[in-house]
Amino acid sequence: MEDCIFCKIISGEIPSYTIYEDDDTLAFLDINPNNRGHTLVIPKKHGEKITDLDDNDVAAVFRTVKKVVNGLQAVIGPEGFNLVINHGEVAGQVIHHFHCHIVPRNTGDGIEYKYDGTTPSQEEFQELAGEVAKHIV
């Protein structure tokens, strides 16, 4: 896509700190990292959301995510990782090209992801699970 910053990175029009590339994906360091080693993994095919990509492209992204996690673990040695996908603007997606953030994590690193959930009833869980299951193809 013409105005997509990630497409421009893929084409080489904008430089990046690439750490991995194959025919289908590109992984590069985030220039505004949450932590050292914060990496973005993107498909080379433009799609704004996971639902815009075919299954092979989605699988390729997650194969690359696994490779990058292994590489970051070997070099940085964090205690854990956050794998973050912001799907749509309401979820915090800023760049409209599907991507996965890999954020190395350590105790006391100051990053907070808060998930203050609700507790639906057993009936609500069962109803929702049944309705969603009907729409999975």
C-alpha positions as CSV (number, residue, x, y, z in Angstrom):
1,M,0.0,0.0,0.0
2,E,1.4,3.3,-1.1
3,D,1.2,5.3,2.2
4,C,1.9,2.4,4.6
5,I,5.1,2.9,6.6
6,F,5.6,-0.8,6.9
7,C,5.2,-1.4,3.2
8,K,7.9,1.3,2.7
9,I,10.1,-0.5,5.1
10,I,9.5,-3.8,3.2
11,S,10.4,-2.1,-0.1
12,G,13.6,-0.5,1.4
13,E,12.3,3.0,0.9
14,I,12.6,3.5,4.7
15,P,15.5,1.9,6.6
16,S,15.0,-0.5,9.5
17,Y,17.0,-2.5,12.0
18,T,16.1,-5.8,10.4
19,I,16.8,-8.9,12.5
20,Y,15.1,-11.5,10.3
21,E,13.6,-11.7,6.9
22,D,12.2,-14.5,4.7
23,D,10.0,-14.6,1.6
24,D,6.8,-13.8,3.6
25,T,7.8,-11.8,6.7
26,L,10.1,-9.2,8.1
27,A,11.2,-8.7,11.7
28,F,12.8,-5.5,12.8
29,L,13.5,-3.5,16.0
30,D,10.8,-1.1,17.1
31,I,12.3,2.5,17.0
32,N,10.2,3.4,20.0
33,P,10.7,0.3,22.1
34,N,9.0,-0.5,25.4
35,N,12.2,-2.5,26.3
36,R,15.5,-3.4,24.8
37,G,14.9,-5.9,22.0
38,H,11.2,-4.8,21.3
39,T,10.7,-6.2,17.8
40,L,7.9,-6.0,15.3
41,V,7.1,-8.9,13.0
42,I,5.1,-8.1,9.9
43,P,3.8,-10.0,6.8
44,K,5.2,-8.7,3.5
45,K,1.7,-8.9,2.1
46,H,-0.3,-5.8,3.2
47,G,-3.3,-6.4,5.3
48,E,-4.6,-4.2,8.1
49,K,-5.9,-6.9,10.3
50,I,-5.5,-10.6,10.7
51,T,-8.8,-11.1,9.0
52,D,-7.4,-9.5,5.9
53,L,-4.6,-12.1,5.5
54,D,-4.8,-15.6,4.2
55,D,-3.9,-18.5,6.6
56,N,-0.5,-19.0,5.1
57,D,0.5,-15.4,5.8
58,V,-0.8,-15.6,9.3
59,A,1.1,-18.9,9.9
60,A,4.3,-17.3,8.4
61,V,4.0,-14.4,10.9
62,F,3.8,-16.7,13.9
63,R,6.7,-18.9,12.6
64,T,8.8,-15.8,12.5
65,V,7.6,-14.7,15.9
66,K,8.8,-18.0,17.3
67,K,12.2,-17.6,15.6
68,V,12.6,-14.1,16.9
69,V,11.6,-15.0,20.5
70,N,14.3,-17.7,20.4
71,G,16.9,-15.2,19.1
72,L,16.0,-12.6,21.7
73,Q,16.1,-15.2,24.4
74,A,19.6,-16.2,23.4
75,V,20.9,-12.7,23.2
76,I,19.0,-10.7,25.9
77,G,17.8,-13.5,28.2
78,P,14.6,-11.9,29.4
79,E,12.4,-13.6,32.0
80,G,9.4,-13.6,29.6
81,F,7.8,-11.8,26.6
82,N,4.6,-10.1,25.8
83,L,3.4,-10.9,22.3
84,V,1.0,-8.1,21.5
85,I,-1.3,-7.6,18.5
86,N,-3.4,-4.4,18.5
87,H,-6.3,-5.3,16.1
88,G,-8.1,-2.1,15.1
89,E,-7.8,1.5,16.2
90,V,-10.0,0.9,19.3
91,A,-7.5,-1.7,20.4
92,G,-4.6,0.7,20.0
93,Q,-3.5,-0.2,16.4
94,V,-1.7,2.9,15.0
95,I,-0.1,1.5,11.9
96,H,-2.7,-0.1,9.6
97,H,-0.6,-3.1,8.6
98,F,-0.9,-6.2,10.6
99,H,2.0,-6.7,13.0
100,C,3.0,-8.5,16.2
101,H,5.0,-6.7,18.9
102,I,7.5,-8.9,20.7
103,V,8.4,-7.2,24.0
104,P,11.1,-8.8,26.2
105,R,10.1,-8.6,29.9
106,N,11.8,-8.7,33.2
107,T,10.6,-8.3,36.8
108,G,10.5,-4.6,37.7
109,D,10.9,-3.3,34.1
110,G,8.1,-0.8,34.7
111,I,5.8,-2.0,31.9
112,E,2.2,-2.6,33.0
113,Y,-0.4,-4.3,31.1
114,K,-3.6,-4.2,33.1
115,Y,-6.5,-6.5,32.5
116,D,-9.3,-5.8,34.8
117,G,-11.8,-8.4,33.6
118,T,-15.4,-9.1,34.4
119,T,-16.8,-12.3,35.7
120,P,-19.8,-13.5,33.5
121,S,-22.1,-16.1,34.8
122,Q,-21.7,-19.7,33.8
123,E,-24.8,-19.3,31.6
124,E,-23.3,-16.3,29.9
125,F,-20.1,-18.2,29.2
126,Q,-22.0,-21.1,27.7
127,E,-24.3,-18.9,25.6
128,L,-21.4,-16.9,24.2
129,A,-19.2,-20.0,23.5
130,G,-22.1,-21.6,21.7
131,E,-22.9,-18.6,19.5
132,V,-19.2,-17.9,18.6
133,A,-18.6,-21.6,17.8
134,K,-21.5,-21.5,15.2
135,H,-19.7,-18.7,13.3
136,I,-16.2,-20.3,13.1
137,V,-15.5,-21.6,9.6
